[in-house]
C-alpha cells in the first residue's frame, strides 16, 4: 500500500509542477529577458537619445568624403592574347 501512495504522490506532484510551470514560465522568461537587457545596456553604455530625436529618424554624424577614388583608378588594364 505504501508503494501505491508514493507513486500517487509522485504523479500528483508531477502534474501540479507541470501545470504551474506552464502558468509561470512566460512570466519568468520575460523577467529574465528584461534583466539580461538591463545588464547589456549597462555594460555597453547604451543611452536613449534625449534631444529632439523622434522615433524612426536617422542621424548621420559624418558625411562620406567626396574625394574617394573610383573604380577607374584601381589598376592598369593589360591586354593579352592567347597563344596556341
Helices and strands as residue ranges (DSSP letters): H 2-44, G 71-73
